[in-house]
Amino acid sequence: MKSGFVSVVGRANVGKSTLMEKIIGEKISIISNKPQTTRDQIQIIYNDDNSQIVFLDTPGIQSPRNKLQEYLLEVSEYSLKDSDVVTLIVDNSLVIGRLDQMILDMLENISLPMILLINKTDLLNKEEFDMLYDKFEKMGIFKKIIGISALNDENVDSYIASVKEFLPKGPKYYPDDMITNKNERFIVSEIIREKALINLSSEVPHGIFVRIDSFKERADHKLIDIHATLIVEKESHKEIVIGKNGRKIKKIGMEARKEIETFLNSKVNLQLWVKVEKDWRKKQKLVDRFGYK
């Protein structure tokens, strides 16, 4: 039996959460094209007959500009120290940018086995892929370099097999039927935040926090009542989230409710409110209170 922890790092939007969804066949981490989508280290638990792999899906690495972003960077850095194997994901960008270089510099001090995944290979021709492969191979820090398309589920099995090569022998840390360390309330809050990310303009989503105020199953077990508050940083953002005649918040709620019902396998009565906590991402006390510590 092989088991262990695999830290999955990379800058925002390279496909970390999409890869995790393909690996376990369930959506746990939320996905959007906005930076700061993932805000927590989420454990994704993969089981088969001879292994248990606990993937640590981390926030996209970026240069921090507020207290929340400082926390996100700390989460990613800490996961590197808490792993048996490290996976760096890059995308089809032909130039190694500033953030990718920042991550590579971080990895130079890591003595763990490292696997590089070049994602979005469906957007690369052979010449472009070979150029990227050679560029990273010359760095001499990766045990394996694999081209994948997480979206199209290409070479994901090859990646799993490579991870197993470097895992130590050990016990199962979680039951076979457990796929994440996060509870239902957390996943429900993330589903709501994802729908907000998708439906709102680029300025607003970074400053949204979703608080689950109540989560109660009715006595007849036929309906779950969920009340949640979307916390934003400015009064103007509150107006945008609510939308004209409440249309925007209603749309976010409808889309979230459908996905939550699928996730919980139950009918759901979802009620959403919006509240302003001015510039909360810049205030350590509020960042801590919202659980980012």
TORKOL-4160 file (C-alpha; in steps of 0.2 Angstrom, whole numbers, padded with zeros to 4 digits, m for minus):
293
<pt num="1" X="0000" Y="0000" Z="0000"/>
<pt num="2" X="0007" Y="0017" Z="m0005"/>
<pt num="3" X="0000" Y="0033" Z="0003"/>
<pt num="4" X="0005" Y="0051" Z="0005"/>
<pt num="5" X="0002" Y="0070" Z="0002"/>
<pt num="6" X="0004" Y="0079" Z="m0014"/>
<pt num="7" X="0005" Y="0097" Z="m0015"/>
<pt num="8" X="m0002" Y="0105" Z="m0031"/>
<pt num="9" X="0004" Y="0122" Z="m0034"/>
<pt num="10" X="0004" Y="0135" Z="m0048"/>
<pt num="11" X="m0001" Y="0152" Z="m0052"/>
<pt num="12" X="m0020" Y="0157" Z="m0054"/>
<pt num="13" X="m0030" Y="0149" Z="m0069"/>
<pt num="14" X="m0018" Y="0136" Z="m0074"/>
<pt num="15" X="m0030" Y="0122" Z="m0071"/>
<pt num="16" X="m0027" Y="0115" Z="m0054"/>
<pt num="17" X="m0045" Y="0113" Z="m0048"/>
<pt num="18" X="m0050" Y="0106" Z="m0065"/>
<pt num="19" X="m0037" Y="0093" Z="m0063"/>
<pt num="20" X="m0043" Y="0088" Z="m0046"/>
<pt num="21" X="m0061" Y="0087" Z="m0052"/>
<pt num="22" X="m0055" Y="0075" Z="m0066"/>
<pt num="23" X="m0045" Y="0064" Z="m0054"/>
<pt num="24" X="m0060" Y="0061" Z="m0042"/>
<pt num="25" X="m0074" Y="0063" Z="m0053"/>
<pt num="26" X="m0083" Y="0075" Z="m0041"/>
<pt num="27" X="m0082" Y="0094" Z="m0040"/>
<pt num="28" X="m0075" Y="0100" Z="m0024"/>
<pt num="29" X="m0064" Y="0115" Z="m0028"/>
<pt num="30" X="m0074" Y="0129" Z="m0037"/>
<pt num="31" X="m0068" Y="0134" Z="m0054"/>
<pt num="32" X="m0069" Y="0151" Z="m0063"/>
<pt num="33" X="m0058" Y="0162" Z="m0074"/>
<pt num="34" X="m0055" Y="0175" Z="m0060"/>
<pt num="35" X="m0039" Y="0175" Z="m0049"/>
<pt num="36" X="m0041" Y="0170" Z="m0031"/>
<pt num="37" X="m0054" Y="0158" Z="m0035"/>
<pt num="38" X="m0047" Y="0145" Z="m0023"/>
<pt num="39" X="m0044" Y="0152" Z="m0005"/>
<pt num="40" X="m0041" Y="0137" Z="0005"/>
<pt num="41" X="m0030" Y="0122" Z="0005"/>
<pt num="42" X="m0042" Y="0109" Z="0000"/>
<pt num="43" X="m0038" Y="0090" Z="0002"/>
<pt num="44" X="m0044" Y="0080" Z="m0012"/>
<pt num="45" X="m0043" Y="0061" Z="m0008"/>
<pt num="46" X="m0040" Y="0048" Z="m0022"/>
<pt num="47" X="m0042" Y="0030" Z="m0018"/>
<pt num="48" X="m0038" Y="0014" Z="m0028"/>
<pt num="49" X="m0034" Y="m0004" Z="m0024"/>
<pt num="50" X="m0016" Y="m0001" Z="m0019"/>
<pt num="51" X="m0014" Y="0018" Z="m0015"/>
<pt num="52" X="m0022" Y="0033" Z="m0006"/>
<pt num="53" X="m0016" Y="0050" Z="m0013"/>
<pt num="54" X="m0021" Y="0066" Z="m0003"/>
<pt num="55" X="m0019" Y="0080" Z="m0015"/>
<pt num="56" X="m0017" Y="0097" Z="m0007"/>
<pt num="57" X="m0026" Y="0109" Z="m0019"/>
<pt num="58" X="m0019" Y="0126" Z="m0015"/>
<pt num="59" X="m0023" Y="0144" Z="m0019"/>
<pt num="60" X="m0015" Y="0151" Z="m0035"/>
<pt num="61" X="0002" Y="0159" Z="m0031"/>
<pt num="62" X="0003" Y="0178" Z="m0033"/>
<pt num="63" X="0012" Y="0193" Z="m0026"/>
<pt num="64" X="0002" Y="0198" Z="m0011"/>
<pt num="65" X="m0006" Y="0215" Z="m0010"/>
<pt num="66" X="m0017" Y="0213" Z="0005"/>
<pt num="67" X="m0019" Y="0203" Z="0021"/>
<pt num="68" X="m0030" Y="0190" Z="0012"/>
<pt num="69" X="m0017" Y="0187" Z="m0002"/>
<pt num="70" X="m0003" Y="0186" Z="0011"/>
<pt num="71" X="m0013" Y="0172" Z="0019"/>
<pt num="72" X="m0016" Y="0163" Z="0002"/>
<pt num="73" X="0003" Y="0164" Z="m0001"/>
<pt num="74" X="0007" Y="0157" Z="0016"/>
<pt num="75" X="m0006" Y="0142" Z="0013"/>
<pt num="76" X="0003" Y="0138" Z="m0003"/>
<pt num="77" X="0021" Y="0139" Z="0005"/>
<pt num="78" X="0015" Y="0129" Z="0020"/>
<pt num="79" X="0008" Y="0115" Z="0009"/>
<pt num="80" X="0026" Y="0112" Z="0001"/>
<pt num="81" X="0033" Y="0108" Z="0018"/>
<pt num="82" X="0018" Y="0096" Z="0022"/>
<pt num="83" X="0020" Y="0085" Z="0007"/>
<pt num="84" X="0028" Y="0069" Z="0000"/>
<pt num="85" X="0028" Y="0075" Z="m0018"/>
<pt num="86" X="0026" Y="0092" Z="m0026"/>
<pt num="87" X="0017" Y="0095" Z="m0042"/>
<pt num="88" X="0019" Y="0111" Z="m0052"/>
<pt num="89" X="0006" Y="0115" Z="m0065"/>
<pt num="90" X="0010" Y="0127" Z="m0079"/>
<pt num="91" X="m0001" Y="0131" Z="m0094"/>
<pt num="92" X="0002" Y="0133" Z="m0113"/>
<pt num="93" X="0011" Y="0150" Z="m0111"/>
<pt num="94" X="0027" Y="0149" Z="m0121"/>
<pt num="95" X="0036" Y="0162" Z="m0110"/>
<pt num="96" X="0040" Y="0159" Z="m0092"/>
<pt num="97" X="0032" Y="0174" Z="m0084"/>
<pt num="98" X="0036" Y="0183" Z="m0067"/>
<pt num="99" X="0024" Y="0173" Z="m0056"/>
<pt num="100" X="0030" Y="0156" Z="m0064"/>
<pt num="101" X="0048" Y="0161" Z="m0061"/>
<pt num="102" X="0043" Y="0166" Z="m0043"/>
<pt num="103" X="0036" Y="0149" Z="m0040"/>
<pt num="104" X="0051" Y="0140" Z="m0048"/>
<pt num="105" X="0062" Y="0150" Z="m0036"/>
<pt num="106" X="0052" Y="0144" Z="m0021"/>
<pt num="107" X="0054" Y="0126" Z="m0027"/>
<pt num="108" X="0073" Y="0127" Z="m0029"/>
<pt num="109" X="0074" Y="0125" Z="m0010"/>
<pt num="110" X="0062" Y="0110" Z="m0009"/>
<pt num="111" X="0071" Y="0093" Z="m0008"/>
<pt num="112" X="0055" Y="0083" Z="m0012"/>
<pt num="113" X="0052" Y="0074" Z="m0028"/>
<pt num="114" X="0044" Y="0086" Z="m0040"/>
<pt num="115" X="0033" Y="0083" Z="m0055"/>
<pt num="116" X="0029" Y="0096" Z="m0068"/>
<pt num="117" X="0013" Y="0096" Z="m0078"/>
<pt num="118" X="0012" Y="0106" Z="m0094"/>
<pt num="119" X="m0007" Y="0109" Z="m0095"/>
<pt num="120" X="m0018" Y="0114" Z="m0109"/>
<pt num="121" X="m0008" Y="0104" Z="m0122"/>
<pt num="122" X="m0023" Y="0104" Z="m0133"/>
<pt num="123" X="m0018" Y="0122" Z="m0137"/>
<pt num="124" X="0000" Y="0118" Z="m0141"/>
<pt num="125" X="0007" Y="0110" Z="m0157"/>
<pt num="126" X="0021" Y="0097" Z="m0156"/>
<pt num="127" X="0035" Y="0110" Z="m0159"/>
<pt num="128" X="0028" Y="0122" Z="m0145"/>
<pt num="129" X="0026" Y="0108" Z="m0133"/>
<pt num="130" X="0044" Y="0101" Z="m0136"/>
<pt num="131" X="0051" Y="0119" Z="m0134"/>
<pt num="132" X="0042" Y="0120" Z="m0117"/>
<pt num="133" X="0048" Y="0103" Z="m0112"/>
<pt num="134" X="0066" Y="0106" Z="m0116"/>
<pt num="135" X="0065" Y="0123" Z="m0107"/>
<pt num="136" X="0059" Y="0115" Z="m0090"/>
<pt num="137" X="0070" Y="0100" Z="m0092"/>
<pt num="138" X="0086" Y="0110" Z="m0093"/>
<pt num="139" X="0082" Y="0117" Z="m0075"/>
<pt num="140" X="0085" Y="0099" Z="m0068"/>
<pt num="141" X="0073" Y="0100" Z="m0054"/>
<pt num="142" X="0059" Y="0089" Z="m0060"/>
<pt num="143" X="0058" Y="0070" Z="m0059"/>
<pt num="144" X="0045" Y="0069" Z="m0072"/>
<pt num="145" X="0038" Y="0081" Z="m0085"/>
<pt num="146" X="0021" Y="0077" Z="m0092"/>
<pt num="147" X="0010" Y="0085" Z="m0104"/>
<pt num="148" X="m0009" Y="0085" Z="m0100"/>
<pt num="149" X="m0026" Y="0092" Z="m0104"/>
<pt num="150" X="m0035" Y="0092" Z="m0088"/>
<pt num="151" X="m0051" Y="0099" Z="m0097"/>
<pt num="152" X="m0051" Y="0084" Z="m0109"/>
<pt num="153" X="m0044" Y="0071" Z="m0097"/>
<pt num="154" X="m0029" Y="0068" Z="m0107"/>
<pt num="155" X="m0014" Y="0060" Z="m0098"/>
<pt num="156" X="m0022" Y="0062" Z="m0081"/>
<pt num="157" X="m0019" Y="0043" Z="m0078"/>
<pt num="158" X="m0001" Y="0044" Z="m0083"/>
<pt num="159" X="0001" Y="0058" Z="m0070"/>
<pt num="160" X="m0007" Y="0047" Z="m0056"/>
<pt num="161" X="0004" Y="0033" Z="m0060"/>
<pt num="162" X="0019" Y="0045" Z="m0059"/>
<pt num="163" X="0014" Y="0051" Z="m0042"/>
<pt num="164" X="0013" Y="0033" Z="m0036"/>
<pt num="165" X="0031" Y="0030" Z="m0041"/>
<pt num="166" X="0037" Y="0043" Z="m0028"/>
<pt num="167" X="0025" Y="0040" Z="m0014"/>
<pt num="168" X="0031" Y="0030" Z="0002"/>
<pt num="169" X="0023" Y="0015" Z="0008"/>
<pt num="170" X="0010" Y="0019" Z="0022"/>
<pt num="171" X="m0007" Y="0018" Z="0029"/>
<pt num="172" X="m0024" Y="0025" Z="0023"/>
<pt num="173" X="m0026" Y="0042" Z="0031"/>
<pt num="174" X="m0045" Y="0043" Z="0027"/>
<pt num="175" X="m0059" Y="0031" Z="0024"/>
<pt num="176" X="m0062" Y="0024" Z="0006"/>
<pt num="177" X="m0078" Y="0034" Z="0004"/>
<pt num="178" X="m0071" Y="0051" Z="0009"/>
<pt num="179" X="m0066" Y="0062" Z="m0005"/>
<pt num="180" X="m0062" Y="0078" Z="0004"/>
<pt num="181" X="m0058" Y="0085" Z="0021"/>
<pt num="182" X="m0070" Y="0099" Z="0019"/>
<pt num="183" X="m0088" Y="0098" Z="0026"/>
<pt num="184" X="m0105" Y="0102" Z="0018"/>
<pt num="185" X="m0106" Y="0120" Z="0024"/>
<pt num="186" X="m0089" Y="0124" Z="0017"/>
<pt num="187" X="m0093" Y="0116" Z="0000"/>
<pt num="188" X="m0110" Y="0125" Z="m0001"/>
<pt num="189" X="m0102" Y="0142" Z="0003"/>
<pt num="190" X="m0090" Y="0139" Z="m0011"/>
<pt num="191" X="m0104" Y="0134" Z="m0023"/>
<pt num="192" X="m0112" Y="0151" Z="m0019"/>
<pt num="193" X="m0096" Y="0160" Z="m0021"/>
<pt num="194" X="m0092" Y="0152" Z="m0038"/>
<pt num="195" X="m0109" Y="0158" Z="m0045"/>
<pt num="196" X="m0105" Y="0175" Z="m0039"/>
<pt num="197" X="m0088" Y="0175" Z="m0047"/>
<pt num="198" X="m0096" Y="0169" Z="m0064"/>
<pt num="199" X="m0110" Y="0182" Z="m0064"/>
<pt num="200" X="m0101" Y="0197" Z="m0058"/>
<pt num="201" X="m0089" Y="0210" Z="m0066"/>
<pt num="202" X="m0071" Y="0208" Z="m0063"/>
<pt num="203" X="m0070" Y="0221" Z="m0050"/>
<pt num="204" X="m0082" Y="0214" Z="m0037"/>
<pt num="205" X="m0078" Y="0195" Z="m0035"/>
<pt num="206" X="m0061" Y="0196" Z="m0027"/>
<pt num="207" X="m0069" Y="0205" Z="m0012"/>
<pt num="208" X="m0083" Y="0193" Z="m0009"/>
<pt num="209" X="m0084" Y="0181" Z="0006"/>
<pt num="210" X="m0099" Y="0169" Z="0008"/>
<pt num="211" X="m0105" Y="0166" Z="0026"/>
<pt num="212" X="m0117" Y="0152" Z="0030"/>
<pt num="213" X="m0128" Y="0159" Z="0043"/>
<pt num="214" X="m0139" Y="0143" Z="0045"/>
<pt num="215" X="m0140" Y="0126" Z="0038"/>
<pt num="216" X="m0155" Y="0116" Z="0044"/>
<pt num="217" X="m0164" Y="0100" Z="0038"/>
<pt num="218" X="m0183" Y="0101" Z="0041"/>
<pt num="219" X="m0191" Y="0087" Z="0052"/>
<pt num="220" X="m0199" Y="0078" Z="0037"/>
<pt num="221" X="m0181" Y="0077" Z="0029"/>
<pt num="222" X="m0188" Y="0084" Z="0012"/>
<pt num="223" X="m0180" Y="0101" Z="0012"/>
<pt num="224" X="m0164" Y="0109" Z="0018"/>
<pt num="225" X="m0165" Y="0128" Z="0023"/>
<pt num="226" X="m0149" Y="0137" Z="0020"/>
<pt num="227" X="m0147" Y="0156" Z="0024"/>
<pt num="228" X="m0131" Y="0164" Z="0018"/>
<pt num="229" X="m0123" Y="0181" Z="0017"/>
<pt num="230" X="m0112" Y="0188" Z="0003"/>
<pt num="231" X="m0100" Y="0200" Z="0012"/>
<pt num="232" X="m0093" Y="0213" Z="0000"/>
<pt num="233" X="m0080" Y="0227" Z="0003"/>
<pt num="234" X="m0090" Y="0243" Z="m0004"/>
<pt num="235" X="m0108" Y="0249" Z="m0004"/>
<pt num="236" X="m0106" Y="0251" Z="m0023"/>
<pt num="237" X="m0102" Y="0232" Z="m0024"/>
<pt num="238" X="m0117" Y="0228" Z="m0014"/>
<pt num="239" X="m0128" Y="0237" Z="m0027"/>
<pt num="240" X="m0119" Y="0227" Z="m0041"/>
<pt num="241" X="m0122" Y="0211" Z="m0032"/>
<pt num="242" X="m0140" Y="0214" Z="m0029"/>
<pt num="243" X="m0143" Y="0221" Z="m0046"/>
<pt num="244" X="m0157" Y="0231" Z="m0053"/>
<pt num="245" X="m0173" Y="0225" Z="m0045"/>
<pt num="246" X="m0163" Y="0211" Z="m0036"/>
<pt num="247" X="m0161" Y="0202" Z="m0053"/>
<pt num="248" X="m0142" Y="0198" Z="m0050"/>
<pt num="249" X="m0143" Y="0191" Z="m0033"/>
<pt num="250" X="m0159" Y="0181" Z="m0039"/>
<pt num="251" X="m0149" Y="0174" Z="m0053"/>
<pt num="252" X="m0134" Y="0169" Z="m0042"/>
<pt num="253" X="m0146" Y="0161" Z="m0030"/>
<pt num="254" X="m0155" Y="0151" Z="m0043"/>
<pt num="255" X="m0139" Y="0144" Z="m0051"/>
<pt num="256" X="m0132" Y="0140" Z="m0034"/>
<pt num="257" X="m0147" Y="0132" Z="m0027"/>
<pt num="258" X="m0148" Y="0120" Z="m0042"/>
<pt num="259" X="m0130" Y="0114" Z="m0040"/>
<pt num="260" X="m0132" Y="0113" Z="m0021"/>
<pt num="261" X="m0147" Y="0102" Z="m0023"/>
<pt num="262" X="m0137" Y="0090" Z="m0034"/>
<pt num="263" X="m0123" Y="0090" Z="m0021"/>
<pt num="264" X="m0134" Y="0087" Z="m0006"/>
<pt num="265" X="m0146" Y="0076" Z="m0016"/>
<pt num="266" X="m0160" Y="0086" Z="m0008"/>
<pt num="267" X="m0172" Y="0100" Z="m0011"/>
<pt num="268" X="m0165" Y="0116" Z="m0005"/>
<pt num="269" X="m0173" Y="0133" Z="0001"/>
<pt num="270" X="m0158" Y="0145" Z="m0002"/>
<pt num="271" X="m0160" Y="0163" Z="0005"/>
<pt num="272" X="m0146" Y="0176" Z="0001"/>
<pt num="273" X="m0142" Y="0193" Z="0009"/>
<pt num="274" X="m0128" Y="0205" Z="0005"/>
<pt num="275" X="m0118" Y="0215" Z="0018"/>
<pt num="276" X="m0104" Y="0227" Z="0018"/>
<pt num="277" X="m0088" Y="0225" Z="0028"/>
<pt num="278" X="m0077" Y="0239" Z="0021"/>
<pt num="279" X="m0060" Y="0234" Z="0014"/>
<pt num="280" X="m0061" Y="0218" Z="0024"/>
<pt num="281" X="m0047" Y="0210" Z="0015"/>
<pt num="282" X="m0035" Y="0223" Z="0021"/>
<pt num="283" X="m0040" Y="0221" Z="0039"/>
<pt num="284" X="m0031" Y="0207" Z="0049"/>
<pt num="285" X="m0045" Y="0205" Z="0062"/>
<pt num="286" X="m0058" Y="0202" Z="0048"/>
<pt num="287" X="m0047" Y="0191" Z="0038"/>
<pt num="288" X="m0045" Y="0180" Z="0054"/>
<pt num="289" X="m0063" Y="0181" Z="0058"/>
<pt num="290" X="m0068" Y="0174" Z="0041"/>
<pt num="291" X="m0057" Y="0159" Z="0044"/>
<pt num="292" X="m0042" Y="0164" Z="0034"/>
<pt num="293" X="m0028" Y="0161" Z="0047"/>
